[in-house]
Amino acid sequence: MNTHETAEQRLARLGLELPAPPAAVAAFQPYYRTGTTVYVSGQIATRDGQLVATGRLGDGVDVATGQEAARACALNVLAQLHAAAGGSLNAVARLIKLTVFIASTAEFTAQPQVADGASQLLVEVLGPAGAHARSAVGVTALPLGSPVEVEAIAELSTAASPDGASC
C-alpha cells in the first residue's frame, strides 16, 4: 500500500466510489461530531439506496455475501466520515473503534470473518489511520433485514465547527 496516496486516490485505485451519505432510517442522526471525535451511527448494507443482501448468516446468507454486505456498510461509514470531516477523508486521523453487528443464527460463529469485510476495506482506504479496535456481535435481526450493520468512532485531525455540529 502506498502510504503517500490520499484516501480518495485509494478508493479510485480500488475501483470504488464514495456514495452519498445515507439518510437515517429512523429518529437519529447519521453521525454526531463533538470536537475531533465523530460517532457514526449504524450503517446498514445499502448501495444506491437498496440493500445489497437480506437475511441472516447461517440461514441462507453465506460468509462471502456477509463480507460483501460488510464492505457496503464500510463504504457508508466512509461517506458519513467524509461528510463529518467537511468533504475530505484525509481529515480522518484515526479510526478508533468499529462495532459490527451480524444478523445470524444461534449456531453461526464466524462473525469475525464477516466483520473482516468492513475492517479490511477501511484499512485499504484509510491506510494506517484505518487500523482500529473492533467488536463483532451476532444478533437475531437488523434494520430492514440487512445482514450486517457497522457503527464507528473516529478521530479527525481538525476541530469541530464552533457549534459542535452534528449532521
N, C-alpha and C positions, 0 to 999 in steps of 0.2 A: 504494500500500500504506500502510495506517495503521500507523505505527511505534509507536503507543501501544497497539495491540492485543496481547494475550498470544498466545503460540504456540497455546494451546488455542482461543482465540477465532478465530484464523486458520484452524485446522483446521475448526472448525464452519462458518465462512463459506464455506470451500471444499467443504462437504458431505462432509467426511472424518471418519472415526472412527479413533482410535488403536487398533490391535489389541493384544491381549495379546502380550507379548514372546515371539517364537517360541523354543522349546527348541532346543538344539543337536541336530544330527542325527548327531553322532559324538562322539569323546572330546575336547571342548574346551569352554571357557566362552563363552557368547554375547557377553559383554563382560568387560573387566577394567578396573578403576579403580585408579589409583595417584595419590594427591594430587588435583589438579584435572583430571587427564588421563584420558580414557576411550578405550579401544581397543575398537571394536565389531567383532566377528568378521564374516566374510562372511555377509550376509543374502540368501537366495535369494527368488525372486519368488513368495511364497505369500500367500494371503488365505484366512482361515478354515481354515487347515491344508492347503489344496490349492494346487498350482501354478496360476498364472494362465495360463501358457502353457508349452509344452515345445518343444524343438528348437533349431535354430541359425539365426542371421541369415544370409541368403543361401541358405538351403536350407529354404524353407517358412515361415520367420518373417520378416515384413516389419518395416520400421523403426518404424511406428506401434505394432505389437504389442510390439516390443522396448522402446519408450519406456514403454508401459503396464506392462510387466514391471519396468522400472527404477523406476517410481513405486511399485510394490508393494514392491520392495526398500527404497526410501527410507522408506516408512511403517514397515517393520520395523526399520530403523535408528533411527527416531524412538522406536519402542516400547522399544528397548534403552536409548537415552539417557534416556528417561523413567524407566525402572527404575533406571539407574545414578545418576540425579540425585535419587533419593528421591521421585519422583512429580510432578515439575514440569519441563516443557520450558523454563520461564523461567530455570532454572538453567544452561542452555547459554549460555555466554558467547561461544563461537566454535566453529564447525565448521571444523576446521583442514584436513583432507585427506580426500578420497574416492578410493577406488580402485574402478573399475567394470570388472568382467570380463564380456565379452560372448562367448558361445559363437557362433562364426561360421565360415564357410568361409574358405579362404585368399584368395579373391577379394574378400570383403566388406571395405569400407574406411570404412564410415560409423559406426564405433564411437563417435566423439564425439557424433553426433546421437542415438544410442541413449542414451548416458550423460546427455544433457541432460534426459531424463525424470526422472532422480533429482535432478540438480542444480537444476532449476527448481522442483521440488516443495519441496526443502529450503529454498531461498531464500524461496519463498512462505510457508512455515510459520514459519521461524525469523527472517524479516526480515533485517536487515543482519548478524546473527550467523550466518546461513546461508551467507554468501559463503565460498568455500573454494578451495583448490588441488585439482587432480584429475588422475588418470590414467585413460584408457580403454584397456583392453587386450583384444585379441581372443585367444580361447583355443579349443581344439578341443572341449572338453566341460566341463560344470559339474555339481555335485551334483544328483542326482535328475532330470537332464535339463532343469533350469532354463536359460532362455536368457540370464539376467543374474544376477549376484551383486555386491553392493555391500558394501564394508567402509569404516569411517570412524574418524577420530581427532577427538576434540572436547575442548574445554576447558570445564570447569564453573566457575561463579562461587563455589562452596562447596567447602571442603576435604573430603577423604575421611574416612570414619569411622576411628577410631584403628587398626584392624587392617589398613588399606589394602585394604578389602574388594573382592572380586570378586563376580560374580553367584553 
